[in-house]
């Protein structure tokens, strides 16, 4: 990576046909730029809409422009570990950051959405189902469960998880299980960034209340910038370990993020 250049932040989202969802994702990148004036940002997608992350990364590489791809995704799954990782590995001047979630700030936004929908965080009989899109990758499921654990810290009633596809249990089953466990009210917390296919399905899941998605919220832009900064810092630490000639130095012991 050219140390004299500030890397472009490539905000890489899943992609959606929903026009509101497209607008909110675009506004997230603009919000990050507003929080850090002068930072160059661009968008990429792994599915549904162009431009693809491979095309964006390849184009920047041709211009010899360093970049950091930040997954605008709430958990790590196929798109993070295969699509984005593959695009980045093909171009040594590009870095991949970790996805937005899990993060305490995302749990706080989800908490606020639940309260805005009319749920009472102090009522031990109000159960929450954190509803994610779902992935067959167990790492993604673990990330969603981690978020549910973070939300549970500020929620008196039980907090469980449900999924729109691939993972278990499906959201309607999770709602039914919460009722069977004695909940007087079941609220689905849409752990989704924006409106779209999976959010539409939640209205038929049988819950008493369903929240709005996480966007818009400036806290997500702050998380986006943090992921960008973390990736650059991790790359710098690796460079120190390798030394100026690509040889491991002996005065620095790598931590878990460096290997």
N, C-alpha and C positions, 0 to 999 in steps of 0.2 A: 504494500500500500504506500502511496506517495505521502510522506509525512508532511509535505508542504500544503496539501489540499485537505479541506474539510470534506469528509465523505458525504455523499448524497444519502438521505434517508429514503429508502424504498419501502413504502408502506404496502405490504402484500396481504391483501384480503382474500377471502374465499371467492367472492363474486356473487351477484344476485341479479335476477330480472326485475326485482321490485324497485321502482324508481325512487321511492323514499329511502330505501336501504342504500341505494347507490349514492344518493345525495349525502346521507349521514356519514358514510365512509369517506367520501371526498372531503367533507367538512372536518373530519377528525384530523386528516393530514394538514389542512389549513390551520386548525387550532394549534397543532404542534409548532407550525412555522410562526404563528403569532406569539407563542410563548418563548420562542428562540429566534428573534429576527436575524435574517441573514442565512439561516439554514435552508439548503436546497432540499426539497422533498418531491417525490414522484410516486405514482401509484402503480401497482401490479396486482395480478390476480392468478389464482391457481385453477379456477374453473369458471364456467358460465360466460364471463365477459372478458374482452381483451383490455389491455395488452397482457400477455402471459409474463410470469416472473422470469422465465428463461429469456424471452425476447428483451425485456427491460435490462436485465443484468448483462446480457450479451451486448446490447447497444452501448451501455455505459463503459463496458470493458474495451470496446472498439475505440472509444474516445479517450481511453486511458484515464477514466474518471473513477476514483475509489467510491465504494458504496457499502452501505450496511442495510441488509434486508431485514426488516422487523415484521414478523408475522402478526398481522392484525387478526389474530385468532385467540380464543380464550383458553386453549389447551394445546398440548403437543400431540400430534397424531400423524397420519400418513402425509398430509400436506406439508407439515413442518419437517418431518424426518426423511421424506423422500423427494417431494416436489421442490421445496425450497432448498433443502440440503444439496440436491443434485444440481440445481441451477448455480449455486454458489461454488460448489467444488470445481466446476468447469472453469472458473475464473479466479485465480489466486488473489487478485486485487479486491475481492468482494468478501464481506463478512456476513454471517447469519447470526441474528440475535435470537433470544428465546421468545416464545409467545407472550402475549400480554398477561395471561393468567397461568397459575394462580397468583393473586396479589391482594393484600388486605384492602387496598382502595377499591378494587372491583367488588369485594364483599360489602364494602360500605355503600357503594352505589346500589347494589342489589337490595340491601337493607332499606335504603331510601325509597326505592321503587315499591317495595312491599308496603311500606307505611303509606305512600301516596295512593296505593290501590285500596286502602282502607283496613289493612291488617294491623293487629295490635301486637307489638313485639313483647309485651309484658304478660300476655295471656298464655298460660302453659297448655291450653287446649287448642291453640291455633297452630296447626302443623304447616310446614313449608316443604314443598317439593321443588328443589332446584332443578330446573328443566334445561338440559343442554341438547345440542344437536345430535351428539352421539358419534362414537368411533369404535371400530373393532380393535384399535390399538389400546392395550391396557394402560399405557402411559397417559393417554388422554383421559380415560376414566378416572385414573388416580388424581389427575389435576382437578377434575370437577368435584370429586369427593373432598379434596383439600379445601376447595372453595366453600363447600357446604360446612366443613368443620370451622372455617373462619367465621361464617355467618352465625353458626350456632353460639358463638361467644356472646352475641348481642341479642339472641332470640330465646325466649323462655320455653316455647314449645319445641317439639321435635323437628329436626331438619334432615330430610333425606334427599336422594337424587333420583331423577328419571331422565329418559333419553328419547329423542325423536326417532332414532334409527340405530342399528348396529349393536349398541350396548344394552344391557339389561339393568333394571326393568324399564319397559316402556312407560312413558309418563302416565297414561290412564291407569296402568297397574299400580304405579307408585301412589297415585291419588287414592285408589281403592284400598291399598294396604294401610295408608295413613288413617282412613276412616275406620277400618277394621280395628286399628290399634287404639281407637277411642277419641280421635280428634273431633271437636265440635265444628271446626272450620278447617278447610284445607285450601291453601293458597299456593298457586304455582308461580314461582319466581322465574321469569324468563331469563335464563342465563345465556342470552343471545345479544349480539351487538346491535342489530337493527331489524326492522320488519322484513318479512320474507316468508318463504314456504314453511319453515319450522315454527315460526311464531304464529302463523295462521292455524296450524294444527292444534296448538295449545288450547284454543277456545273450545274445542270439543273433547277435552280430556276429563271433564266431569268435576272440575274444581269449583269452589265458591267464588274465587277471585283469581284473575291472571294479571300479572304485571306487564308494564311496557318494557321493551328492551333497554339495554344499558345506555345506548346513545340517544340523545346528545348529552355529554357531560365532560367538562374540562378535565376532570381527574383522569380520564382515559388518555387524553393527550399527554398528561404528565407521565403516565406509565409508559406510553410510546417512546417518549424522549429518554426515560430511564433505561429502557431496553437497548436503545441505540448507544447510549453512553457506556453501558455495561459491556457491550460487544467490543467497543473500541478499547476499553480498559483491559479486557481480557486478552485482546490481541497484543497490546503493549507489554503485558506481563509475559506472554509467551516469547515475544521478541527478546526480552531481557534474559529469559532462561536460555534461549538458543545462542545468545551472544552475537556480536557483529558479523561473525563469519559463519553463522549457522552451526556453531559448536556449543554444546551445553556448557554453561558456566557452573562453577562450584560454589558460588557465594549466594545462591538463591535456591530454595527448595520449593518446588511447585506445589500449589494447593490443588484441591479437587476440581476447581474450575479450569485449571490449566492443562489437564491431561486428557 
